[in-house]
């Protein structure tokens, strides 16, 4: 009896865990950056703030650090599905922490400790 109850409880927990849940990250599905590459592979994209300082654009990371991103790496397009009336952010940043191997060679995607996939600023935000 205990085994049957355990299997029933475990089966219910697994079913609940696999039930598809829409979340805010779904707006990044299929989004491509300036070079045509896919930007997101899981949970590496997020809405954020940006600022312009001394002719450079800086984005606020999930770790609450300002990172300078060169203008030629920024896509000036809106993210489909991002609510235009939401003034809590004005940018999107897709990245992961840079590894030692990322820093070897040209390191063209590494900026202050992050490996950049994509950066977006919607038109009209600057």
C-alpha positions as CSV (number, residue, x, y, z in Angstrom):
1,X,0.0,0.0,0.0
2,X,2.8,2.4,0.9
3,X,4.6,1.7,-2.4
4,X,1.4,2.3,-4.4
5,X,0.8,5.6,-2.5
6,X,4.4,6.7,-3.1
7,X,4.2,5.9,-6.9
8,X,0.9,7.8,-7.1
9,X,2.4,10.8,-5.3
10,X,5.6,10.7,-7.3
11,X,3.7,10.4,-10.6
12,X,1.6,13.5,-9.6
13,X,4.7,15.5,-8.8
14,X,6.3,14.6,-12.1
15,X,3.2,15.5,-14.0
16,X,3.0,18.9,-12.3
17,X,6.7,19.5,-13.0
18,X,6.3,18.9,-16.7
19,X,3.1,20.9,-17.1
20,X,4.0,23.7,-19.6
21,X,3.9,27.1,-18.0
22,X,4.2,30.3,-20.0
23,X,6.6,32.8,-18.5
24,X,8.0,36.2,-19.3
25,X,11.0,34.6,-20.9
26,X,8.9,33.2,-23.7
27,X,9.1,36.6,-25.5
28,X,12.7,35.8,-26.4
29,X,11.9,32.6,-28.3
30,X,13.2,32.9,-31.8
31,X,14.7,36.4,-31.3
32,X,17.8,37.0,-33.4
33,X,20.5,39.6,-32.9
34,X,22.3,41.9,-35.1
35,X,24.5,39.2,-36.7
36,X,21.5,36.9,-37.2
37,X,22.4,34.5,-34.4
38,X,19.8,33.3,-31.9
39,X,20.0,35.3,-28.7
40,X,18.6,33.0,-26.1
41,X,19.2,29.4,-25.1
42,X,17.3,29.2,-21.8
43,X,17.2,31.9,-19.2
44,X,20.0,34.1,-20.4
45,X,17.9,37.0,-21.6
46,X,16.1,39.6,-19.4
47,X,14.6,43.0,-19.5
48,X,16.9,45.6,-18.0
49,X,17.8,49.3,-18.0
50,X,20.4,51.0,-20.0
51,X,22.1,54.4,-19.8
52,X,24.2,56.4,-22.2
53,X,27.5,57.8,-20.6
54,X,30.3,59.5,-22.4
55,X,29.1,58.3,-25.8
56,X,28.8,54.7,-24.7
57,X,25.8,52.5,-23.9
58,X,25.9,50.6,-20.5
59,X,23.4,47.9,-19.6
60,X,22.5,46.8,-16.1
61,X,23.2,43.0,-15.7
62,X,21.3,40.5,-13.6
63,X,24.1,40.9,-11.1
64,X,23.4,44.6,-10.8
65,X,26.6,45.8,-12.6
66,X,26.8,48.3,-15.4
67,X,28.5,46.8,-18.5
68,X,29.5,48.9,-21.5
69,X,28.4,47.3,-24.8
70,X,29.7,48.8,-28.1
71,X,27.0,50.4,-30.2
72,X,27.9,48.1,-33.1
73,X,26.8,45.1,-30.9
74,X,23.4,46.6,-30.0
75,X,20.2,45.9,-32.0
76,X,17.9,48.9,-32.1
77,X,14.6,47.0,-32.4
78,X,11.8,46.2,-30.0
79,X,11.4,42.6,-28.6
80,X,8.1,41.2,-29.9
81,X,5.7,40.6,-27.0
82,X,7.4,43.1,-24.8
83,X,4.6,45.4,-23.4
84,X,5.3,48.9,-24.9
85,X,3.5,50.6,-22.0
86,X,5.9,49.1,-19.5
87,X,8.3,51.9,-18.4
88,X,10.1,49.7,-15.9
89,X,12.9,48.9,-18.4
90,X,14.1,50.1,-21.7
91,X,16.4,47.4,-22.9
92,X,17.0,43.7,-23.1
93,X,20.3,41.9,-22.5
94,X,21.1,38.2,-23.3
95,X,24.4,36.8,-21.9
96,X,26.1,34.3,-19.7
97,X,29.1,34.5,-17.5
98,X,32.3,34.4,-19.5
99,X,34.6,31.4,-19.0
100,X,38.4,31.3,-19.3
101,X,38.1,29.7,-22.8
102,X,35.8,32.6,-23.9
103,X,38.6,35.0,-23.1
104,X,41.1,33.3,-25.4
105,X,41.6,34.5,-28.9
106,X,39.8,37.6,-30.1
107,X,37.3,37.5,-27.2
108,X,34.9,39.6,-29.4
109,X,31.9,38.5,-27.3
110,X,33.4,39.1,-23.8
111,X,32.6,42.4,-22.1
112,X,33.6,42.9,-18.4
113,X,33.1,39.3,-17.4
114,X,30.0,38.5,-19.5
115,X,29.8,36.5,-22.8
116,X,27.3,38.6,-24.8
117,X,24.7,37.0,-27.1
118,X,22.5,40.0,-27.8
119,X,21.7,43.5,-26.6
120,X,18.5,45.3,-27.6
121,X,17.3,48.9,-27.2
122,X,13.8,49.6,-28.6
123,X,13.7,52.6,-31.0
124,X,12.5,55.7,-29.3
125,X,14.1,54.8,-26.0
126,X,17.1,57.0,-26.5
